[in-house]
């Protein structure tokens, strides 16, 4: 019972509390917060704000988020806030920020920071003026102690105005407080019905429906070094010492990969090198470069920018055309002009298409009210996106042939376009462009079922998030949302405000009063899907199409242009800030479509360049007029499409606008700068950047792409005194030019430019005792790297000499040795040898009787070495021979030997020039030269035993190992000649009468060493060998006379008779003895 009483009392109090909320004015401080508004979002810096209001004060919440672009950089944000009257406001203490003069500054440099700054102002102050600056500190990549601070890198001179918004969600101190509070509650409730996150009021204004196309390839620089600031990846023009430019590269390559080209000749105006290419590597979308060249005026430089556009997008573009075919197109006779213009556009797009590729694809939808009862079907009105020009033309043909009829359901046309894009590009990477052609506002819509409050929408501040659009998988026909179905009842303005079927609390807080609202809600969802919407409205007149239309012309026009994508760089909210065009007459359609075609095919459209000059340079005169660079058959850039160039900020900024390029068109922009040599901080020889920043926005109306040019650096040369360079040629290893091989040489002074050495001066050094000279009045800049090289004809070396050695190899004016440059030429020589052996081909000569040789350089008759004898192993060596042909003569021949023929030693350079090598008889090793013995002479003396010469004998000498065979008769002396080493047999073939001759052949052997061996025999005496008078053997053959007879001559006939006589004697004695024995036996 007690608990029931307590429950009843609590219920009563709750009812009273809720009643008070409904009927009593709210006297507490209630804050109404607005959506966040983005002021800046570029280069890693985002600044936004929102406001809150109460019955006493206004609160500005300023948010910033910044992140440095590289690891070597840190940033510090600075803001200054002024009231409407120009008074600097009082800054409340804020964590990690400090006040410096009139600025609120971050206390330190950081690589990233994210902060919120609340500023509280009295209720009557509703505006703030804000200035923003960003300082950047750069670390040296190798020396962390070296840092450089770049002031105000944003180069932002304009200020921003921050205002307290006035809208229905904001607190207002009057009787509407209750309603305002309820509206706030209503909005909170309906957030639950959204299909996705709520889009802030300012977000829609910044959406063009297209993501950025490119990833900025950020150039890199070396900052804070002892010689200044300059590109890390650089190239220099040939023969120019005071400029350095950034290399080119490709967006698709890694961030630190550049083209590696470090020099080229800018005088040739080469348009192939040092570009930064964006898009595909083989077919880029656009290419940009910046370079600086020296001029004929000291310390003045020409800055050149080249920008080239193409046709294709990477990875391609999809186009969907929504073509209005409602009844008004027929009634007002607009259809023929629209059809003709569309046919012309399709033909142009076909010429842009690259066969068998997807660089451009097209689809479309012919729309009206989609009513089946008037014969409407998708097979005739919907064409899928494809790369087939035949299908494109079918869309054109169908549009031309279909009779306009029915009302206008723009919402469904937009939904169909969304479906076509989704079906064609599952990856979502292609560029999507929707073109809407209509002659009036929508008159049909699907029934909305869910919605949210959204002040950015039009006509009603409501965004429809869900509709009753399908039966199964088929789209429904739209409805008039209560306007009625008679022709005059079908207006864009809805007569009775329409509520969604699931309205929020309280009722009637989200009311739809125009068909523009569903169409714009659908258009918004497409834009959030990265679809860029362009629209063309024909002869928009509210009363002209329907006299009952309650919208004004201005309302209808605004509703139509709000469907289109807003240009990225647009600041306002007029039709010119959107991709929208109103044709006052249908005959204007063709001209607009031609203009629109150019916009689509260009990869540079309404492009912009901002060039902020560096601190140490100033503009000379005015920039030159832009000029087109022609490469081939590309079209001329029309006068209206040529860039416009202007200066700002007291000529510290060069602004370029209206850059329009496609299909290989290229434009060149040039201006001249001068180094500020009179600046107190200026230093000669220090590199200064030409620009603080240099950025290019290729399509600022459609994307936020901002691409960096590589920034060149320039310097003024330091003035140095000229200096002299002594040069001396020293000859080595040639024995005071013993060989007469020295030549006059040319000393060449060279200077290093980039990776190459270029000739500066030449000096002829004569071949005499003092090969010296001097380069006079050479520029003395210590930054210049010099060297001296030698030239002899087309070579750098003297024939027969090694490559020259230089001391020093290279030098600067401040480190050249006192003695200057020494060029050393060393004569290349070599040793060569051969074996010298005797008659047998293997035995070397020993003792004192050795052969000797002399080598003479044939061409110049110069003796290399004389009387060179072999070592004990037979090696003959000639040392230190230079190139040439040397005749070798045996100047001393061993006794008894034949002198060998002269032969040649050829000394030549090796193929690689590293030395020389010698050959003998075509061989460079294992060469043997042999001395043959002179022929021997054998003298045979015939005597008796009293040494008295005997005649009448005959001797035959035959060779055992050779064919020698010779017989000599009479005597007493027999001389056999022409004997070579070997074994011979001497036979006495006839003996003088009365003498006994030799009873056998006598063997005589001559050895290969020239020694003689005579077979021992009692009748033979002999001696022989090598002698100074010749190689000779002497043999004496003595004969004994026959006993009792006159001395026989020792013939063979006498010997036979003697033999027969002895035989007969023996036979007689034997017979006598035998007879006696027989007789004695018989007697017994």
JOSUL-V829679 format. One record per run of one state. SS is the DSSP state (H for helix, E for strand, L for the rest). FROM is the first residue (numbers start at 0). LEN is the number of residues. Records with the same first field share a line. If there is no record, write none. Layout:
BEGIN
SS=FROM-LEN + FROM-LEN
END
This chain:
BEGIN
L=0-1 + 23-8 + 33-3 + 42-2 + 53-3 + 67-5 + 82-5 + 88-8 + 100-2 + 106-3 + 110-1 + 122-4 + 139-7 + 150-9 + 163-13 + 193-7 + 206-14 + 225-2 + 231-2 + 237-5 + 246-2 + 250-12 + 264-1 + 268-7 + 279-4 + 294-5 + 309-7 + 324-2 + 331-3 + 352-7 + 367-4 + 374-3 + 386-2 + 401-8 + 424-6 + 438-6 + 445-1 + 453-8 + 468-1 + 471-2 + 475-3 + 479-7 + 489-3 + 499-11 + 527-3 + 538-3 + 545-7 + 561-4 + 566-8 + 578-1 + 583-2 + 601-2 + 613-3 + 620-6 + 629-9 + 641-2 + 648-4 + 661-4 + 675-11 + 689-1 + 697-9 + 708-4 + 714-8 + 732-12 + 753-2 + 765-6 + 778-7 + 792-2 + 795-5 + 801-3 + 807-3 + 811-9 + 827-2 + 837-6 + 844-7 + 857-4 + 869-5 + 881-2 + 892-4 + 897-5 + 909-6 + 920-2 + 923-4 + 930-2 + 933-2 + 944-4 + 949-3 + 959-5 + 970-2 + 979-2 + 990-2 + 996-5 + 1006-5 + 1014-2 + 1017-2 + 1027-2 + 1041-6 + 1049-2 + 1083-1
H=1-22 + 176-17 + 200-6 + 265-3 + 326-5 + 334-18 + 371-3 + 377-4 + 388-13 + 409-15 + 486-3 + 514-13 + 541-4 + 552-9 + 574-3 + 585-16 + 638-3 + 1051-32
E=31-2 + 36-6 + 44-9 + 56-11 + 72-10 + 87-1 + 96-4 + 102-4 + 109-1 + 111-11 + 126-13 + 146-4 + 159-4 + 220-5 + 227-4 + 233-4 + 242-4 + 248-2 + 262-2 + 275-4 + 283-11 + 299-10 + 316-8 + 359-8 + 381-5 + 430-8 + 444-1 + 446-7 + 461-7 + 469-2 + 473-2 + 478-1 + 492-7 + 510-4 + 530-8 + 565-1 + 577-1 + 579-4 + 603-10 + 616-4 + 626-3 + 643-5 + 652-9 + 665-10 + 686-3 + 690-7 + 706-2 + 712-2 + 722-10 + 744-9 + 755-10 + 771-7 + 785-7 + 794-1 + 800-1 + 804-3 + 810-1 + 820-7 + 829-8 + 843-1 + 851-6 + 861-8 + 874-7 + 883-9 + 896-1 + 902-7 + 915-5 + 922-1 + 927-3 + 932-1 + 935-9 + 948-1 + 952-7 + 964-6 + 972-7 + 981-9 + 992-4 + 1001-5 + 1011-3 + 1016-1 + 1019-8 + 1029-12 + 1047-2
END
